[in-house]
Amino acid sequence: MSGGPWTKSRTGFKDKTLNMKEGKCPWVVLVSRPKETDDWVVNTLVSEHRCVQSRTIKACNYKFIAANIVKQIESNPTIPVNALQEDLIQKFEMNMSRMKVHQAKELTQKHVFGDFQKQYAILRDYGLELMERNPGTNVKIDCYSEPNLNSNTRTFRRIYICLGALKEGFKANLRDFIGLDGTFMKGPYPGQILTVVGVDSNNGIYPLARSHFSGGRDKPIIYCLEYIREYLMKRICNVQREIDRCHGPLTPTATSLLDQMKRQAQKHRCIFNGVKTQVTTYWGDQFIVNLDEKTCTCRHWEITGMLCSHAINAIWEKIKHGAKNVPELEYWVHPCYWLVTWEEVYKHKIKPINGRLMWPKSQCPTKLLPPKHVVQVGRPKKKRKRAYDEPATQGHKLSKRWTTVTCRKCNNKGHSSRTCKGQGGPNDKRTEETGG
């Protein structure tokens, strides 16, 4: 309570403010203090109330709201403002405007996720922590060229991260081909995230490295990178639990593919000449299988590493002719499909890292600044650009693309009645009516 030596106005009672009006409510409190340094002393207090409590509280500003929604924003960052507003009104039994809740949400998101600009200044520290806690990790930060070499700032351009555990897992995977997967970013510094992915022993996606160009989805850059790292940590553990439940020499997907080939092989017939086998399919096609070289002229075995139906039929024919020490069908499959290989890939785990306060400090003399971003003219488009040959029909409505509009006024094509400026022509209704 503030004021002079004594104050008679309004005060908080049970976290609510009561407005006092003369002649209606006898509630009153008189407090005083002899000096500014002394404590307030209550001299008179009449606690009887006759007025109605107000739901409009001056102390309920956006800062108060922000302090009480931290856990909600941490657990659900995309919660709508309207839903947050209704929840707060029910919880505190006070009126809160939508704009006040919106400001509180923005303030809380800055506190939880960090400021967009500030996170670029500590990006080098984050890279050092990753390399220290995860041996074999590569982190490379690229900046725009600076004309002034004496400047103590550099503008961020992109960052490349390859975690050591993912690198070792890819080496153990025995499938040396990769692809790129990417997504566009949102927020004040838009850009792209490109992820290098491979295929694991169960034909699942195996991420290898990622490159971040000028931005981080709709969250600050470090929060975005941490979200990806934590997701990969949990994903490796989830796959490991699946591996622990599996039994047999092959992965579940490889076992299913091999069973399909077995069913097809039952319809083939073959002729063995002692070295090679001629396999004839149900439709009359013929292929040559060489089990010593592990080849088939259909090329399925060489390309995928999985036994084709012709090779399976040739192995069965070899066993039928009394061949000894012929391995089981599963061991003719490439080792990349073996369960032990799948287990070896996900044996390498991503290590956790410390919080921001415990990160090592970078000795680089320059400070990183956010990337340059030029805002385009006009309102940004929300719909994606469709391909030229992609159908534009949505739902049950036919598209009006490539159709010609006919004007209802002049009956000519190429414009509508709203944009008709009396172009006229041979089909002009107005000309026919006036007899011109």
C-alpha positions in Angstrom: 0.0 0.0 0.0 1.4 3.4 -1.0 0.5 6.9 0.0 1.2 9.5 2.7 1.1 9.0 6.4 -2.4 7.5 6.2 -4.3 6.0 3.3 -8.0 5.3 2.9 -8.8 3.9 -0.6 -8.9 0.3 -1.5 -6.9 -2.8 -0.6 -6.7 -6.5 -1.5 -8.8 -8.9 0.4 -8.5 -12.6 -0.3 -6.7 -11.8 -3.6 -9.7 -9.6 -4.7 -10.0 -5.9 -4.9 -13.1 -4.4 -3.3 -14.4 -1.0 -4.4 -15.8 1.0 -1.6 -18.6 3.5 -2.1 -19.9 5.8 0.6 -23.3 4.9 1.9 -23.3 1.4 0.4 -20.6 -0.6 2.0 -19.4 0.0 5.6 -16.1 -1.8 5.0 -13.2 0.4 5.8 -9.5 0.1 6.8 -7.4 2.9 8.2 -3.6 2.4 8.4 -0.8 4.8 9.2 2.9 5.0 9.9 4.8 7.8 11.7 7.8 7.6 9.4 8.4 6.4 5.9 10.8 3.7 7.2 8.3 2.3 9.8 5.8 -0.5 9.1 2.2 0.2 8.4 -0.2 -0.1 11.4 -3.9 -0.8 11.1 -5.8 1.7 13.3 -9.4 1.0 12.2 -10.9 -2.0 10.4 -14.6 -2.7 9.7 -14.8 -6.1 8.0 -18.5 -6.1 7.1 -19.2 -6.2 3.4 -22.3 -5.3 1.4 -20.8 -4.6 -2.0 -20.3 -7.1 -4.8 -16.8 -8.3 -5.6 -15.3 -7.0 -8.9 -13.8 -9.4 -11.5 -11.6 -6.6 -12.9 -8.4 -6.5 -11.0 -5.7 -3.9 -11.8 -2.9 -6.1 -10.5 -3.8 -8.8 -13.0 -1.6 -7.6 -15.8 0.2 -9.6 -18.5 3.3 -10.1 -16.3 1.2 -11.7 -13.6 -0.4 -14.0 -16.2 2.9 -14.9 -17.8 4.3 -16.0 -14.4 1.4 -18.5 -14.0 1.4 -20.1 -17.5 5.0 -21.2 -17.7 4.2 -24.9 -17.2 1.4 -24.8 -19.7 3.6 -23.2 -22.4 6.4 -25.7 -21.7 4.1 -28.7 -22.1 2.0 -27.3 -25.0 3.8 -24.4 -26.8 1.1 -24.2 -29.5 -1.9 -23.8 -27.2 -4.4 -21.3 -28.7 -4.8 -18.0 -27.0 -8.6 -18.4 -26.7 -8.2 -21.8 -24.9 -5.6 -20.3 -22.6 -7.8 -17.3 -21.9 -10.8 -19.6 -20.9 -8.6 -21.7 -18.7 -7.2 -18.7 -16.8 -10.6 -17.1 -16.3 -11.9 -20.3 -14.7 -8.8 -20.7 -12.6 -8.5 -17.1 -11.2 -12.2 -16.0 -11.5 -11.1 -12.7 -13.0 -11.7 -11.0 -16.3 -8.7 -11.1 -18.7 -8.8 -9.6 -22.2 -7.6 -11.7 -25.2 -4.8 -9.2 -25.9 -3.5 -9.4 -22.4 -3.3 -13.2 -22.6 -1.6 -12.9 -26.0 1.1 -10.6 -24.6 1.6 -12.9 -21.6 2.0 -15.9 -24.0 4.6 -14.1 -26.0 6.5 -13.1 -22.9 6.4 -16.7 -21.6 7.6 -18.1 -24.9 10.6 -15.8 -24.9 11.4 -16.9 -21.3 11.0 -20.6 -22.1 12.5 -20.8 -25.6 14.9 -17.9 -25.4 15.1 -14.8 -27.5 15.7 -15.4 -31.2 18.6 -13.0 -31.5 20.3 -13.9 -28.2 20.6 -17.6 -29.1 22.9 -16.8 -32.1 25.4 -15.3 -29.8 25.8 -18.6 -27.8 25.6 -20.9 -30.8 29.3 -21.6 -30.7 29.1 -22.5 -27.1 26.3 -25.0 -27.9 28.6 -26.6 -30.6 31.4 -27.0 -28.1 29.1 -28.7 -25.7 27.9 -31.1 -28.3 31.4 -32.1 -29.4 32.6 -32.5 -25.8 29.7 -34.7 -24.7 29.4 -36.7 -27.9 32.8 -37.9 -29.1 33.2 -37.9 -32.9 30.7 -35.2 -33.4 31.3 -32.6 -36.2 29.9 -29.0 -35.9 30.7 -26.5 -38.5 29.4 -22.9 -38.5 29.6 -20.8 -41.7 29.2 -17.0 -41.7 28.8 -14.4 -44.4 32.0 -12.7 -45.6 32.6 -9.4 -43.7 34.2 -6.5 -45.7 35.5 -4.9 -42.5 38.0 -7.4 -41.1 38.3 -5.3 -37.9 34.6 -5.8 -37.1 34.0 -7.9 -34.0 30.7 -9.4 -35.3 29.9 -11.9 -38.0 26.5 -12.7 -39.6 25.3 -16.3 -39.3 24.8 -18.2 -42.6 24.4 -21.9 -41.8 25.4 -24.7 -39.4 26.3 -28.3 -40.1 26.0 -31.0 -37.3 26.8 -34.7 -37.5 26.5 -36.5 -34.2 29.2 -39.1 -33.5 26.7 -41.8 -32.6 24.8 -41.5 -35.8 28.1 -41.6 -37.8 29.2 -44.8 -36.2 25.7 -46.3 -36.7 25.7 -45.5 -40.4 29.1 -47.2 -40.8 27.7 -50.4 -39.1 24.6 -50.3 -41.3 26.4 -51.7 -44.4 24.1 -49.7 -46.7 26.2 -47.0 -48.3 23.6 -44.8 -49.9 21.9 -41.6 -48.6 19.2 -39.2 -49.4 18.1 -35.7 -48.5 15.0 -34.6 -46.6 14.2 -31.0 -45.9 11.6 -28.6 -44.6 11.1 -24.8 -44.7 11.4 -22.7 -41.6 9.1 -20.1 -40.0 9.6 -17.2 -37.6 11.6 -13.9 -37.9 14.6 -15.7 -39.5 13.1 -18.2 -42.1 15.3 -20.7 -43.8 15.6 -24.4 -44.3 16.7 -27.6 -42.4 18.2 -30.3 -44.6 18.6 -33.8 -43.1 20.9 -36.5 -44.5 19.1 -39.8 -44.1 19.9 -43.4 -44.9 17.9 -46.7 -44.6 18.5 -49.1 -41.7 18.3 -52.9 -41.7 14.5 -52.8 -41.2 14.0 -50.5 -44.2 13.4 -47.6 -41.8 14.8 -44.1 -42.0 18.1 -43.5 -40.3 19.1 -39.8 -40.0 22.8 -39.2 -40.3 23.4 -35.4 -40.3 21.6 -32.1 -40.6 22.3 -28.7 -42.0 20.5 -25.6 -40.8 20.2 -22.6 -43.1 19.3 -19.2 -41.6 16.6 -20.0 -39.1 14.8 -22.6 -37.0 11.2 -23.6 -37.8 9.1 -21.2 -35.7 11.4 -21.5 -32.6 14.8 -20.1 -31.9 17.8 -21.9 -33.5 19.2 -23.7 -30.4 15.8 -24.8 -29.3 15.1 -26.2 -32.7 18.4 -28.0 -32.8 17.8 -29.4 -29.4 14.4 -30.6 -30.3 15.9 -32.6 -33.2 18.6 -34.0 -31.0 16.2 -35.1 -28.2 13.9 -36.6 -30.8 16.7 -38.7 -32.1 17.7 -39.8 -28.6 14.2 -41.0 -27.9 13.9 -42.6 -31.4 17.0 -44.7 -30.9 15.7 -46.0 -27.6 12.3 -46.8 -29.1 13.9 -48.8 -32.0 16.1 -50.6 -29.4 13.0 -51.8 -27.6 11.7 -53.1 -30.8 14.9 -54.9 -31.5 14.9 -56.6 -28.1 11.5 -58.1 -28.9 12.6 -59.6 -32.2 13.9 -63.2 -32.7 15.4 -64.9 -35.7 18.3 -64.2 -38.1 16.5 -61.4 -40.1 14.7 -58.2 -39.2 10.9 -58.2 -39.2 10.7 -56.4 -42.6 13.3 -58.6 -44.2 11.5 -61.7 -42.9 8.2 -60.5 -44.4 9.9 -59.8 -47.8 11.6 -63.2 -47.8 8.3 -64.9 -47.1 6.7 -63.2 -50.1 9.5 -64.5 -52.3 9.1 -68.0 -51.0 5.4 -68.0 -52.0 6.4 -66.8 -55.5 9.2 -69.4 -55.8 6.7 -72.3 -55.3 5.3 -71.5 -58.8 8.6 -71.8 -60.6 10.4 -74.7 -62.1 14.1 -75.0 -62.8 16.8 -77.0 -64.4 20.2 -77.4 -62.8 23.3 -78.0 -65.0 25.8 -78.5 -62.1 27.0 -74.9 -62.0 24.1 -72.6 -63.0 20.3 -73.0 -62.8 17.7 -72.0 -65.4 14.5 -70.9 -63.7 11.2 -70.7 -65.6 8.4 -68.7 -64.1 4.7 -69.3 -64.1 4.3 -66.9 -67.1 7.0 -68.5 -69.1 9.9 -66.1 -68.4 13.4 -67.6 -67.9 16.2 -66.4 -65.8 19.7 -67.7 -65.0 20.9 -68.1 -61.4 24.5 -68.5 -60.3 24.6 -69.4 -56.6 28.4 -69.3 -56.4 28.5 -65.6 -57.6 25.1 -64.8 -55.9 23.7 -63.4 -59.1 20.4 -63.6 -61.1 19.7 -62.1 -64.4 16.6 -60.4 -63.0 19.1 -58.3 -61.0 16.9 -58.1 -58.0 19.4 -60.0 -55.8 22.3 -57.8 -56.7 20.5 -54.5 -56.4 18.6 -55.0 -53.2 20.6 -57.8 -51.4 17.4 -59.7 -50.9 16.9 -63.1 -52.4 14.7 -63.2 -55.4 12.1 -65.9 -56.0 14.3 -67.4 -58.8 17.3 -67.8 -56.5 15.2 -69.4 -53.8 13.9 -71.9 -56.3 17.5 -72.6 -57.4 18.6 -73.2 -53.7 15.7 -75.6 -53.2 16.7 -77.5 -56.4 20.3 -77.7 -55.2 19.2 -79.3 -51.9 16.9 -81.6 -53.8 19.9 -82.9 -55.8 21.7 -83.9 -52.6 24.0 -81.0 -52.1 25.4 -80.9 -48.6 26.2 -78.0 -46.2 23.8 -75.7 -48.0 23.1 -72.7 -45.7 19.6 -71.7 -44.7 17.8 -69.2 -47.0 18.2 -66.4 -44.4 22.0 -66.6 -44.7 21.9 -66.0 -48.5 20.5 -62.6 -47.8 22.9 -59.6 -47.6 24.2 -59.0 -44.0 22.6 -55.6 -43.9 19.2 -57.3 -43.3 20.5 -59.4 -40.4 19.1 -58.8 -37.0 22.6 -58.6 -35.5 23.4 -55.8 -38.0 20.3 -53.9 -37.0 21.3 -54.2 -33.3 24.8 -53.0 -34.1 23.4 -49.9 -35.8 21.3 -48.8 -32.8 23.9 -49.8 -30.3 25.5 -46.3 -30.6 23.5 -43.9 -28.4 23.4 -40.1 -28.4 24.7 -38.7 -25.2 22.9 -36.0 -23.2 24.3 -32.5 -22.7 24.4 -30.0 -19.8 22.3 -26.9 -19.5 23.3 -23.5 -20.9 25.0 -22.3 -17.7 27.5 -25.2 -17.9 28.5 -24.9 -21.5 32.1 -24.2 -22.3 32.8 -20.6 -23.5 34.0 -20.2 -27.1 37.3 -18.4 -27.5 36.3 -16.9 -30.8 36.8 -13.1 -30.7 33.8 -12.4 -33.0 30.1 -12.4 -32.0 27.5 -14.1 -34.1 24.6 -12.0 -35.3 21.2 -13.3 -36.7 21.1 -13.9 -40.5 20.0 -11.2 -42.9 16.4 -11.5 -43.9 14.6 -9.3 -46.5 10.8 -9.2 -46.0 9.1 -9.7 -49.3 6.5 -7.2 -50.6 2.9 -8.1 -50.1 1.0 -10.5 -47.9 2.8 -13.9 -47.6 1.0 -16.8 -49.2 -0.2 -19.6 -46.9 -1.1 -22.1 -49.6 1.8 -24.1 -51.1 2.6 -23.9 -54.8 1.1 -26.8 -56.7 2.9 -28.6 -59.4 1.9 -27.9 -63.0 0.4 -31.4 -63.5 -1.1 -31.6 -60.0 -4.9 -31.7 -60.0 -6.4 -28.5 -58.5 -9.8 -30.0 -57.6 -10.6 -29.8 -53.9 -13.4 -32.0 -52.6 -16.4 -32.4 -54.8 -16.1 -29.0 -56.6 -14.6 -28.9 -60.1 -11.8 -26.4 -60.8 -12.5 -23.4 -63.0 -8.9 -23.5 -64.3 -8.6 -23.3 -68.1 -12.3 -22.2 -68.4 -13.4 -19.0 -70.2 -15.7 -16.6 -68.5 -18.7 -15.2 -70.3 -20.0 -11.7 -69.5 -23.8 -11.5 -68.8 -24.0 -7.9 -70.0 -22.4 -8.0 -73.4 -22.4 -11.8 -73.8 -18.7 -11.8 -74.9 -16.0 -14.0 -73.5 -12.8 -13.0 -71.6 -14.3 -10.9 -68.8 -17.2 -11.0 -66.3 -20.1 -8.6 -65.8 -18.3 -6.9 -62.8 -15.3 -5.9 -65.0 -17.3 -5.1 -68.1 -16.5 -1.7 -69.5 -18.7 -1.8 -72.6 -16.3 -3.6 -74.8 -19.2 -4.5 -77.1 -18.9 -6.9 -80.0 -21.1 -9.0 -82.2 -22.8 -10.6 -79.2 -23.5 -7.4 -77.3 -27.0 -7.6 -75.8 -27.2 -3.8 -75.3 -26.5 -3.3 -79.0 -29.4 -5.6 -80.0 -31.8 -4.0 -77.6 -31.1 -0.4 -78.9 -31.0 -1.6 -82.5 -27.6 -0.1 -83.0 
